[in-house]
Amino acid sequence: MSQPGLTDDPVALPAIQEEDAGTGRRTMVLNMGPQHPSTHGVLRLLMELDGENIAKCTPDIGYLHTGIEKEFEVKNYQQAVTLTDRVDYLAPLSNNLGWCLAVEKLLALEIPPQAQWMRVMLTELTRLNSHLVWLGTHAIDIGAMSVFLYCFREREDILRIFEMFSGQRMMTSYFRIGGLALEPPRGWQQRVGKFIDIFPSRVDEYEDLLTKNRIWIGRTRGVGKISLEDMLDLGVTGPMLRAAGLKLDIRKDQPYSSYEKFDFEIPTRTENDVYARYQVRVEEMRQSARIVKQALEGMPSGDWKADAPHVVLPDREKMKTQMEALIYHFKIVTEGFRVPEGEVFQAIESPRGELGYYVVSDGTTKPLRVHMRTPSFGNLQATGTMVQGCLIADVIASIGSMDFVLGDTDR
């Protein structure tokens, strides 16, 4: 029979436990999640409380059960693009890009400039989409409802752009190994241009509501601090590192998909608290808008997919008139294409930090092994260190500043 206050849960602690026999002080164990709305998904935080202060916090993950990494092994390489959308469902095109770049590296496939620039433009729109969801939900967690409504207004415009390109609002699957899934639609320049011209003024509105707001500053400044050394040891990446003063961004340090041809800055702060992370992400939205505008104005002409008939589906008109094109189409659709034996790791900068795809090929049409280095998993490891000593009310602000996605963690 179990002892009073204990459960069969291996993570659980006694509900009431004595902290110090000399003082007689006691702590209480409180579960936050996995159904709590402010944990942003099925995350359970096991918090040991000393009054209102957090003595210890242990994140408990694994409630989502996606099994996506294993499912890659039964899909051919092109089919697997649809799985990447569902890893980080707030940044599906970022995952599309990481997967496609990894497989293209194994294939030694050269991608046309227009496809590379289009990928950059749409990935930066994805970053805007993700940061808007983060800012809106983070603000409403702390009590600022108007910002949530404003952010989702702009997010709707971005989702309509994605729908224009791919036919889907969220799980777009628009990038393909070898280029893009479809030719960019007519009129996309006007739609993207109209949005990107007005977006900086929308960011001004968010800042007018929050940046100098006394309540916002009181709830975020000096909260959720963690040393840069601890973050590096725990595998934290992305805006959290940049808010601690480390100017690290894969788009600059290891450029991919023509990022080296774009002019943009990497925002940093040194305060290393919830407020600094807010400032970094707001400035990142401005820089992403800058990249999108450059891509829009300098978009190269030419093909939107590689000249690789053994990998890329042929044009439908050619398929109807050329036997060779018909054969390639039949083989790619029914069997997929073979990828040379080998292994590769490809990292990109997702909205949450470093996203890496490790792919092992055995020379067949399906990957032998796929493993993702997802930023949310690494960032969540810092939870216990970050909130130790905080008040219960500050836990929500602290974990909100991490911007994790549970699909990105339990993959």
TORKOL-4160 file (C-alpha; in steps of 0.2 Angstrom, whole numbers, padded with zeros to 4 digits, m for minus):
411
<pt num="1" X="0000" Y="0000" Z="0000"/>
<pt num="2" X="0006" Y="0017" Z="m0004"/>
<pt num="3" X="0011" Y="0029" Z="0009"/>
<pt num="4" X="0000" Y="0044" Z="0013"/>
<pt num="5" X="0004" Y="0059" Z="0001"/>
<pt num="6" X="0014" Y="0048" Z="m0011"/>
<pt num="7" X="0008" Y="0042" Z="m0029"/>
<pt num="8" X="0014" Y="0029" Z="m0041"/>
<pt num="9" X="0020" Y="0044" Z="m0052"/>
<pt num="10" X="0039" Y="0042" Z="m0053"/>
<pt num="11" X="0041" Y="0061" Z="m0054"/>
<pt num="12" X="0029" Y="0065" Z="m0040"/>
<pt num="13" X="0035" Y="0071" Z="m0023"/>
<pt num="14" X="0026" Y="0070" Z="m0006"/>
<pt num="15" X="0012" Y="0083" Z="m0006"/>
<pt num="16" X="0018" Y="0089" Z="0011"/>
<pt num="17" X="0036" Y="0087" Z="0016"/>
<pt num="18" X="0047" Y="0093" Z="0030"/>
<pt num="19" X="0061" Y="0104" Z="0023"/>
<pt num="20" X="0072" Y="0106" Z="0039"/>
<pt num="21" X="0070" Y="0096" Z="0055"/>
<pt num="22" X="0078" Y="0110" Z="0064"/>
<pt num="23" X="0066" Y="0124" Z="0059"/>
<pt num="24" X="0051" Y="0114" Z="0056"/>
<pt num="25" X="0047" Y="0123" Z="0040"/>
<pt num="26" X="0037" Y="0113" Z="0027"/>
<pt num="27" X="0035" Y="0114" Z="0008"/>
<pt num="28" X="0020" Y="0110" Z="m0002"/>
<pt num="29" X="0021" Y="0101" Z="m0019"/>
<pt num="30" X="0009" Y="0109" Z="m0033"/>
<pt num="31" X="0005" Y="0103" Z="m0050"/>
<pt num="32" X="0003" Y="0116" Z="m0064"/>
<pt num="33" X="m0003" Y="0107" Z="m0080"/>
<pt num="34" X="m0004" Y="0097" Z="m0090"/>
<pt num="35" X="m0021" Y="0105" Z="m0093"/>
<pt num="36" X="m0017" Y="0122" Z="m0087"/>
<pt num="37" X="m0020" Y="0135" Z="m0101"/>
<pt num="38" X="m0004" Y="0145" Z="m0097"/>
<pt num="39" X="0008" Y="0131" Z="m0099"/>
<pt num="40" X="0005" Y="0133" Z="m0118"/>
<pt num="41" X="0001" Y="0114" Z="m0121"/>
<pt num="42" X="0002" Y="0098" Z="m0112"/>
<pt num="43" X="0016" Y="0102" Z="m0100"/>
<pt num="44" X="0016" Y="0098" Z="m0082"/>
<pt num="45" X="0026" Y="0108" Z="m0070"/>
<pt num="46" X="0029" Y="0100" Z="m0053"/>
<pt num="47" X="0033" Y="0114" Z="m0041"/>
<pt num="48" X="0039" Y="0113" Z="m0023"/>
<pt num="49" X="0033" Y="0128" Z="m0014"/>
<pt num="50" X="0040" Y="0137" Z="0001"/>
<pt num="51" X="0025" Y="0149" Z="0004"/>
<pt num="52" X="0023" Y="0159" Z="m0012"/>
<pt num="53" X="0041" Y="0155" Z="m0018"/>
<pt num="54" X="0047" Y="0141" Z="m0029"/>
<pt num="55" X="0060" Y="0130" Z="m0020"/>
<pt num="56" X="0061" Y="0118" Z="m0034"/>
<pt num="57" X="0052" Y="0116" Z="m0051"/>
<pt num="58" X="0053" Y="0100" Z="m0062"/>
<pt num="59" X="0046" Y="0101" Z="m0080"/>
<pt num="60" X="0037" Y="0084" Z="m0085"/>
<pt num="61" X="0035" Y="0081" Z="m0103"/>
<pt num="62" X="0029" Y="0067" Z="m0114"/>
<pt num="63" X="0010" Y="0069" Z="m0114"/>
<pt num="64" X="0009" Y="0072" Z="m0133"/>
<pt num="65" X="0015" Y="0055" Z="m0140"/>
<pt num="66" X="0017" Y="0061" Z="m0158"/>
<pt num="67" X="0031" Y="0048" Z="m0163"/>
<pt num="68" X="0035" Y="0059" Z="m0178"/>
<pt num="69" X="0054" Y="0054" Z="m0178"/>
<pt num="70" X="0049" Y="0036" Z="m0180"/>
<pt num="71" X="0036" Y="0039" Z="m0193"/>
<pt num="72" X="0049" Y="0047" Z="m0205"/>
<pt num="73" X="0056" Y="0029" Z="m0207"/>
<pt num="74" X="0040" Y="0023" Z="m0216"/>
<pt num="75" X="0038" Y="0038" Z="m0227"/>
<pt num="76" X="0048" Y="0042" Z="m0243"/>
<pt num="77" X="0058" Y="0058" Z="m0243"/>
<pt num="78" X="0045" Y="0069" Z="m0251"/>
<pt num="79" X="0030" Y="0062" Z="m0241"/>
<pt num="80" X="0040" Y="0066" Z="m0225"/>
<pt num="81" X="0038" Y="0085" Z="m0229"/>
<pt num="82" X="0020" Y="0084" Z="m0222"/>
<pt num="83" X="0027" Y="0077" Z="m0205"/>
<pt num="84" X="0038" Y="0092" Z="m0203"/>
<pt num="85" X="0023" Y="0104" Z="m0203"/>
<pt num="86" X="0017" Y="0095" Z="m0187"/>
<pt num="87" X="0033" Y="0096" Z="m0177"/>
<pt num="88" X="0032" Y="0115" Z="m0173"/>
<pt num="89" X="0014" Y="0119" Z="m0179"/>
<pt num="90" X="0017" Y="0138" Z="m0176"/>
<pt num="91" X="0032" Y="0138" Z="m0188"/>
<pt num="92" X="0029" Y="0124" Z="m0201"/>
<pt num="93" X="0038" Y="0132" Z="m0215"/>
<pt num="94" X="0054" Y="0133" Z="m0205"/>
<pt num="95" X="0053" Y="0114" Z="m0202"/>
<pt num="96" X="0049" Y="0111" Z="m0221"/>
<pt num="97" X="0065" Y="0121" Z="m0224"/>
<pt num="98" X="0076" Y="0112" Z="m0212"/>
<pt num="99" X="0071" Y="0095" Z="m0219"/>
<pt num="100" X="0073" Y="0100" Z="m0237"/>
<pt num="101" X="0090" Y="0107" Z="m0235"/>
<pt num="102" X="0096" Y="0091" Z="m0226"/>
<pt num="103" X="0090" Y="0080" Z="m0240"/>
<pt num="104" X="0096" Y="0091" Z="m0253"/>
<pt num="105" X="0113" Y="0091" Z="m0245"/>
<pt num="106" X="0113" Y="0072" Z="m0247"/>
<pt num="107" X="0108" Y="0073" Z="m0265"/>
<pt num="108" X="0120" Y="0087" Z="m0269"/>
<pt num="109" X="0106" Y="0096" Z="m0277"/>
<pt num="110" X="0107" Y="0114" Z="m0282"/>
<pt num="111" X="0092" Y="0125" Z="m0279"/>
<pt num="112" X="0088" Y="0139" Z="m0291"/>
<pt num="113" X="0089" Y="0157" Z="m0284"/>
<pt num="114" X="0071" Y="0161" Z="m0286"/>
<pt num="115" X="0066" Y="0146" Z="m0275"/>
<pt num="116" X="0080" Y="0150" Z="m0262"/>
<pt num="117" X="0074" Y="0168" Z="m0261"/>
<pt num="118" X="0055" Y="0163" Z="m0260"/>
<pt num="119" X="0060" Y="0151" Z="m0246"/>
<pt num="120" X="0068" Y="0165" Z="m0236"/>
<pt num="121" X="0053" Y="0176" Z="m0239"/>
<pt num="122" X="0040" Y="0163" Z="m0233"/>
<pt num="123" X="0051" Y="0157" Z="m0219"/>
<pt num="124" X="0053" Y="0175" Z="m0212"/>
<pt num="125" X="0034" Y="0177" Z="m0214"/>
<pt num="126" X="0033" Y="0161" Z="m0203"/>
<pt num="127" X="0044" Y="0169" Z="m0190"/>
<pt num="128" X="0032" Y="0184" Z="m0190"/>
<pt num="129" X="0017" Y="0172" Z="m0188"/>
<pt num="130" X="0026" Y="0163" Z="m0174"/>
<pt num="131" X="0031" Y="0179" Z="m0164"/>
<pt num="132" X="0014" Y="0186" Z="m0166"/>
<pt num="133" X="0006" Y="0171" Z="m0158"/>
<pt num="134" X="0020" Y="0171" Z="m0144"/>
<pt num="135" X="0017" Y="0190" Z="m0141"/>
<pt num="136" X="m0002" Y="0189" Z="m0140"/>
<pt num="137" X="m0003" Y="0173" Z="m0129"/>
<pt num="138" X="0011" Y="0180" Z="m0118"/>
<pt num="139" X="0003" Y="0196" Z="m0116"/>
<pt num="140" X="m0014" Y="0189" Z="m0112"/>
<pt num="141" X="m0006" Y="0177" Z="m0099"/>
<pt num="142" X="0000" Y="0193" Z="m0090"/>
<pt num="143" X="m0017" Y="0202" Z="m0092"/>
<pt num="144" X="m0015" Y="0212" Z="m0108"/>
<pt num="145" X="m0030" Y="0207" Z="m0118"/>
<pt num="146" X="m0029" Y="0220" Z="m0132"/>
<pt num="147" X="m0012" Y="0215" Z="m0138"/>
<pt num="148" X="m0018" Y="0197" Z="m0141"/>
<pt num="149" X="m0032" Y="0204" Z="m0152"/>
<pt num="150" X="m0020" Y="0215" Z="m0162"/>
<pt num="151" X="m0007" Y="0202" Z="m0164"/>
<pt num="152" X="m0020" Y="0189" Z="m0171"/>
<pt num="153" X="m0026" Y="0203" Z="m0183"/>
<pt num="154" X="m0009" Y="0203" Z="m0192"/>
<pt num="155" X="m0007" Y="0184" Z="m0190"/>
<pt num="156" X="m0023" Y="0182" Z="m0200"/>
<pt num="157" X="m0016" Y="0192" Z="m0214"/>
<pt num="158" X="0000" Y="0181" Z="m0215"/>
<pt num="159" X="m0011" Y="0165" Z="m0215"/>
<pt num="160" X="m0021" Y="0172" Z="m0230"/>
<pt num="161" X="m0004" Y="0174" Z="m0239"/>
<pt num="162" X="0001" Y="0156" Z="m0235"/>
<pt num="163" X="m0016" Y="0150" Z="m0241"/>
<pt num="164" X="m0013" Y="0160" Z="m0257"/>
<pt num="165" X="0003" Y="0151" Z="m0260"/>
<pt num="166" X="m0001" Y="0133" Z="m0254"/>
<pt num="167" X="m0020" Y="0132" Z="m0252"/>
<pt num="168" X="m0017" Y="0129" Z="m0233"/>
<pt num="169" X="m0017" Y="0141" Z="m0219"/>
<pt num="170" X="m0006" Y="0132" Z="m0206"/>
<pt num="171" X="0000" Y="0115" Z="m0212"/>
<pt num="172" X="0006" Y="0122" Z="m0228"/>
<pt num="173" X="0019" Y="0109" Z="m0234"/>
<pt num="174" X="0024" Y="0122" Z="m0248"/>
<pt num="175" X="0043" Y="0118" Z="m0249"/>
<pt num="176" X="0048" Y="0102" Z="m0258"/>
<pt num="177" X="0065" Y="0094" Z="m0260"/>
<pt num="178" X="0071" Y="0102" Z="m0275"/>
<pt num="179" X="0062" Y="0119" Z="m0274"/>
<pt num="180" X="0044" Y="0123" Z="m0271"/>
<pt num="181" X="0028" Y="0113" Z="m0272"/>
<pt num="182" X="0019" Y="0125" Z="m0284"/>
<pt num="183" X="0023" Y="0140" Z="m0294"/>
<pt num="184" X="0021" Y="0156" Z="m0285"/>
<pt num="185" X="0003" Y="0162" Z="m0288"/>
<pt num="186" X="m0001" Y="0177" Z="m0298"/>
<pt num="187" X="m0003" Y="0193" Z="m0288"/>
<pt num="188" X="0008" Y="0187" Z="m0274"/>
<pt num="189" X="0019" Y="0203" Z="m0275"/>
<pt num="190" X="0004" Y="0214" Z="m0272"/>
<pt num="191" X="m0003" Y="0204" Z="m0257"/>
<pt num="192" X="0014" Y="0203" Z="m0248"/>
<pt num="193" X="0019" Y="0221" Z="m0252"/>
<pt num="194" X="0003" Y="0227" Z="m0245"/>
<pt num="195" X="0005" Y="0218" Z="m0229"/>
<pt num="196" X="0024" Y="0222" Z="m0227"/>
<pt num="197" X="0021" Y="0240" Z="m0230"/>
<pt num="198" X="0009" Y="0242" Z="m0215"/>
<pt num="199" X="0016" Y="0229" Z="m0203"/>
<pt num="200" X="0030" Y="0240" Z="m0195"/>
<pt num="201" X="0016" Y="0253" Z="m0190"/>
<pt num="202" X="0007" Y="0238" Z="m0182"/>
<pt num="203" X="0023" Y="0234" Z="m0172"/>
<pt num="204" X="0023" Y="0252" Z="m0166"/>
<pt num="205" X="0005" Y="0249" Z="m0159"/>
<pt num="206" X="0011" Y="0234" Z="m0149"/>
<pt num="207" X="0025" Y="0244" Z="m0142"/>
<pt num="208" X="0014" Y="0259" Z="m0138"/>
<pt num="209" X="0003" Y="0247" Z="m0127"/>
<pt num="210" X="0017" Y="0237" Z="m0118"/>
<pt num="211" X="0035" Y="0244" Z="m0119"/>
<pt num="212" X="0032" Y="0258" Z="m0107"/>
<pt num="213" X="0017" Y="0251" Z="m0098"/>
<pt num="214" X="0020" Y="0251" Z="m0079"/>
<pt num="215" X="0011" Y="0235" Z="m0076"/>
<pt num="216" X="0020" Y="0226" Z="m0090"/>
<pt num="217" X="0037" Y="0232" Z="m0084"/>
<pt num="218" X="0033" Y="0227" Z="m0066"/>
<pt num="219" X="0028" Y="0210" Z="m0071"/>
<pt num="220" X="0043" Y="0207" Z="m0083"/>
<pt num="221" X="0058" Y="0217" Z="m0078"/>
<pt num="222" X="0070" Y="0207" Z="m0067"/>
<pt num="223" X="0059" Y="0191" Z="m0068"/>
<pt num="224" X="0065" Y="0174" Z="m0075"/>
<pt num="225" X="0084" Y="0178" Z="m0074"/>
<pt num="226" X="0096" Y="0164" Z="m0078"/>
<pt num="227" X="0115" Y="0165" Z="m0081"/>
<pt num="228" X="0122" Y="0164" Z="m0099"/>
<pt num="229" X="0133" Y="0150" Z="m0093"/>
<pt num="230" X="0119" Y="0140" Z="m0087"/>
<pt num="231" X="0109" Y="0142" Z="m0103"/>
<pt num="232" X="0124" Y="0136" Z="m0113"/>
<pt num="233" X="0126" Y="0121" Z="m0102"/>
<pt num="234" X="0107" Y="0117" Z="m0103"/>
<pt num="235" X="0106" Y="0119" Z="m0122"/>
<pt num="236" X="0096" Y="0135" Z="m0123"/>
<pt num="237" X="0097" Y="0144" Z="m0140"/>
<pt num="238" X="0088" Y="0157" Z="m0150"/>
<pt num="239" X="0080" Y="0174" Z="m0143"/>
<pt num="240" X="0084" Y="0168" Z="m0125"/>
<pt num="241" X="0102" Y="0168" Z="m0128"/>
<pt num="242" X="0102" Y="0184" Z="m0138"/>
<pt num="243" X="0093" Y="0193" Z="m0123"/>
<pt num="244" X="0108" Y="0188" Z="m0112"/>
<pt num="245" X="0120" Y="0197" Z="m0124"/>
<pt num="246" X="0126" Y="0182" Z="m0135"/>
<pt num="247" X="0124" Y="0188" Z="m0153"/>
<pt num="248" X="0122" Y="0170" Z="m0160"/>
<pt num="249" X="0110" Y="0167" Z="m0175"/>
<pt num="250" X="0113" Y="0153" Z="m0188"/>
<pt num="251" X="0106" Y="0164" Z="m0202"/>
<pt num="252" X="0122" Y="0175" Z="m0200"/>
<pt num="253" X="0134" Y="0162" Z="m0193"/>
<pt num="254" X="0131" Y="0148" Z="m0205"/>
<pt num="255" X="0120" Y="0156" Z="m0219"/>
<pt num="256" X="0109" Y="0144" Z="m0229"/>
<pt num="257" X="0096" Y="0147" Z="m0244"/>
<pt num="258" X="0105" Y="0164" Z="m0249"/>
<pt num="259" X="0103" Y="0172" Z="m0232"/>
<pt num="260" X="0121" Y="0179" Z="m0234"/>
<pt num="261" X="0113" Y="0191" Z="m0248"/>
<pt num="262" X="0101" Y="0199" Z="m0236"/>
<pt num="263" X="0105" Y="0214" Z="m0225"/>
<pt num="264" X="0098" Y="0213" Z="m0207"/>
<pt num="265" X="0103" Y="0215" Z="m0189"/>
<pt num="266" X="0103" Y="0202" Z="m0175"/>
<pt num="267" X="0095" Y="0211" Z="m0160"/>
<pt num="268" X="0102" Y="0208" Z="m0143"/>
<pt num="269" X="0100" Y="0214" Z="m0125"/>
<pt num="270" X="0110" Y="0211" Z="m0109"/>
<pt num="271" X="0097" Y="0212" Z="m0095"/>
<pt num="272" X="0093" Y="0193" Z="m0098"/>
<pt num="273" X="0075" Y="0194" Z="m0090"/>
<pt num="274" X="0057" Y="0192" Z="m0097"/>
<pt num="275" X="0057" Y="0210" Z="m0102"/>
<pt num="276" X="0073" Y="0209" Z="m0112"/>
<pt num="277" X="0066" Y="0193" Z="m0121"/>
<pt num="278" X="0051" Y="0203" Z="m0126"/>
<pt num="279" X="0062" Y="0217" Z="m0133"/>
<pt num="280" X="0073" Y="0205" Z="m0143"/>
<pt num="281" X="0057" Y="0197" Z="m0151"/>
<pt num="282" X="0049" Y="0213" Z="m0155"/>
<pt num="283" X="0065" Y="0219" Z="m0164"/>
<pt num="284" X="0066" Y="0202" Z="m0173"/>
<pt num="285" X="0049" Y="0206" Z="m0180"/>
<pt num="286" X="0055" Y="0222" Z="m0187"/>
<pt num="287" X="0071" Y="0213" Z="m0195"/>
<pt num="288" X="0060" Y="0199" Z="m0202"/>
<pt num="289" X="0049" Y="0213" Z="m0210"/>
<pt num="290" X="0065" Y="0220" Z="m0217"/>
<pt num="291" X="0071" Y="0204" Z="m0225"/>
<pt num="292" X="0053" Y="0200" Z="m0232"/>
<pt num="293" X="0054" Y="0218" Z="m0241"/>
<pt num="294" X="0071" Y="0214" Z="m0248"/>
<pt num="295" X="0066" Y="0197" Z="m0255"/>
<pt num="296" X="0050" Y="0205" Z="m0262"/>
<pt num="297" X="0060" Y="0219" Z="m0271"/>
<pt num="298" X="0075" Y="0209" Z="m0277"/>
<pt num="299" X="0066" Y="0192" Z="m0281"/>
<pt num="300" X="0077" Y="0184" Z="m0295"/>
<pt num="301" X="0068" Y="0178" Z="m0310"/>
<pt num="302" X="0070" Y="0160" Z="m0317"/>
<pt num="303" X="0064" Y="0143" Z="m0311"/>
<pt num="304" X="0056" Y="0139" Z="m0295"/>
<pt num="305" X="0062" Y="0121" Z="m0294"/>
<pt num="306" X="0078" Y="0112" Z="m0298"/>
<pt num="307" X="0082" Y="0104" Z="m0315"/>
<pt num="308" X="0082" Y="0086" Z="m0307"/>
<pt num="309" X="0070" Y="0075" Z="m0316"/>
<pt num="310" X="0074" Y="0060" Z="m0305"/>
<pt num="311" X="0069" Y="0070" Z="m0289"/>
<pt num="312" X="0057" Y="0084" Z="m0295"/>
<pt num="313" X="0040" Y="0080" Z="m0303"/>
<pt num="314" X="0040" Y="0085" Z="m0321"/>
<pt num="315" X="0028" Y="0098" Z="m0328"/>
<pt num="316" X="0010" Y="0091" Z="m0331"/>
<pt num="317" X="0011" Y="0097" Z="m0349"/>
<pt num="318" X="0027" Y="0087" Z="m0352"/>
<pt num="319" X="0020" Y="0072" Z="m0343"/>
<pt num="320" X="0006" Y="0072" Z="m0356"/>
<pt num="321" X="0017" Y="0073" Z="m0371"/>
<pt num="322" X="0034" Y="0065" Z="m0367"/>
<pt num="323" X="0036" Y="0047" Z="m0362"/>
<pt num="324" X="0052" Y="0050" Z="m0352"/>
<pt num="325" X="0043" Y="0063" Z="m0341"/>
<pt num="326" X="0028" Y="0051" Z="m0338"/>
<pt num="327" X="0040" Y="0037" Z="m0333"/>
<pt num="328" X="0049" Y="0049" Z="m0320"/>
<pt num="329" X="0032" Y="0055" Z="m0314"/>
<pt num="330" X="0026" Y="0037" Z="m0311"/>
<pt num="331" X="0042" Y="0031" Z="m0302"/>
<pt num="332" X="0043" Y="0047" Z="m0291"/>
<pt num="333" X="0024" Y="0045" Z="m0286"/>
<pt num="334" X="0024" Y="0027" Z="m0283"/>
<pt num="335" X="0041" Y="0023" Z="m0276"/>
<pt num="336" X="0049" Y="0040" Z="m0272"/>
<pt num="337" X="0067" Y="0043" Z="m0276"/>
<pt num="338" X="0083" Y="0036" Z="m0270"/>
<pt num="339" X="0095" Y="0046" Z="m0259"/>
<pt num="340" X="0114" Y="0042" Z="m0259"/>
<pt num="341" X="0119" Y="0032" Z="m0243"/>
<pt num="342" X="0126" Y="0044" Z="m0230"/>
<pt num="343" X="0122" Y="0055" Z="m0215"/>
<pt num="344" X="0120" Y="0074" Z="m0214"/>
<pt num="345" X="0115" Y="0087" Z="m0201"/>
<pt num="346" X="0107" Y="0103" Z="m0206"/>
<pt num="347" X="0104" Y="0117" Z="m0194"/>
<pt num="348" X="0093" Y="0133" Z="m0197"/>
<pt num="349" X="0087" Y="0147" Z="m0186"/>
<pt num="350" X="0069" Y="0144" Z="m0181"/>
<pt num="351" X="0058" Y="0157" Z="m0172"/>
<pt num="352" X="0063" Y="0147" Z="m0156"/>
<pt num="353" X="0081" Y="0144" Z="m0159"/>
<pt num="354" X="0092" Y="0131" Z="m0167"/>
<pt num="355" X="0083" Y="0118" Z="m0176"/>
<pt num="356" X="0093" Y="0104" Z="m0183"/>
<pt num="357" X="0089" Y="0089" Z="m0194"/>
<pt num="358" X="0100" Y="0074" Z="m0193"/>
<pt num="359" X="0096" Y="0062" Z="m0207"/>
<pt num="360" X="0104" Y="0045" Z="m0211"/>
<pt num="361" X="0101" Y="0037" Z="m0228"/>
<pt num="362" X="0104" Y="0019" Z="m0233"/>
<pt num="363" X="0102" Y="0022" Z="m0251"/>
<pt num="364" X="0084" Y="0018" Z="m0252"/>
<pt num="365" X="0068" Y="0029" Z="m0255"/>
<pt num="366" X="0065" Y="0030" Z="m0236"/>
<pt num="367" X="0076" Y="0037" Z="m0223"/>
<pt num="368" X="0085" Y="0025" Z="m0211"/>
<pt num="369" X="0084" Y="0037" Z="m0196"/>
<pt num="370" X="0079" Y="0055" Z="m0193"/>
<pt num="371" X="0082" Y="0064" Z="m0177"/>
<pt num="372" X="0078" Y="0082" Z="m0174"/>
<pt num="373" X="0087" Y="0094" Z="m0163"/>
<pt num="374" X="0072" Y="0105" Z="m0158"/>
<pt num="375" X="0074" Y="0122" Z="m0149"/>
<pt num="376" X="0059" Y="0120" Z="m0137"/>
<pt num="377" X="0066" Y="0104" Z="m0129"/>
<pt num="378" X="0083" Y="0112" Z="m0126"/>
<pt num="379" X="0075" Y="0128" Z="m0119"/>
<pt num="380" X="0063" Y="0119" Z="m0108"/>
<pt num="381" X="0078" Y="0111" Z="m0098"/>
<pt num="382" X="0081" Y="0129" Z="m0091"/>
<pt num="383" X="0064" Y="0129" Z="m0083"/>
<pt num="384" X="0069" Y="0123" Z="m0065"/>
<pt num="385" X="0085" Y="0135" Z="m0065"/>
<pt num="386" X="0075" Y="0150" Z="m0071"/>
<pt num="387" X="0060" Y="0150" Z="m0059"/>
<pt num="388" X="0069" Y="0144" Z="m0043"/>
<pt num="389" X="0066" Y="0157" Z="m0030"/>
<pt num="390" X="0052" Y="0166" Z="m0040"/>
<pt num="391" X="0035" Y="0169" Z="m0035"/>
<pt num="392" X="0021" Y="0158" Z="m0042"/>
<pt num="393" X="0014" Y="0172" Z="m0052"/>
<pt num="394" X="0031" Y="0175" Z="m0060"/>
<pt num="395" X="0032" Y="0157" Z="m0066"/>
<pt num="396" X="0019" Y="0161" Z="m0080"/>
<pt num="397" X="0029" Y="0176" Z="m0086"/>
<pt num="398" X="0045" Y="0166" Z="m0085"/>
<pt num="399" X="0039" Y="0151" Z="m0095"/>
<pt num="400" X="0029" Y="0162" Z="m0107"/>
<pt num="401" X="0046" Y="0171" Z="m0111"/>
<pt num="402" X="0053" Y="0154" Z="m0117"/>
<pt num="403" X="0041" Y="0153" Z="m0132"/>
<pt num="404" X="0041" Y="0134" Z="m0132"/>
<pt num="405" X="0029" Y="0123" Z="m0142"/>
<pt num="406" X="0025" Y="0105" Z="m0135"/>
<pt num="407" X="0025" Y="0097" Z="m0153"/>
<pt num="408" X="0042" Y="0103" Z="m0154"/>
<pt num="409" X="0047" Y="0094" Z="m0138"/>
<pt num="410" X="0037" Y="0078" Z="m0139"/>
<pt num="411" X="0041" Y="0073" Z="m0157"/>
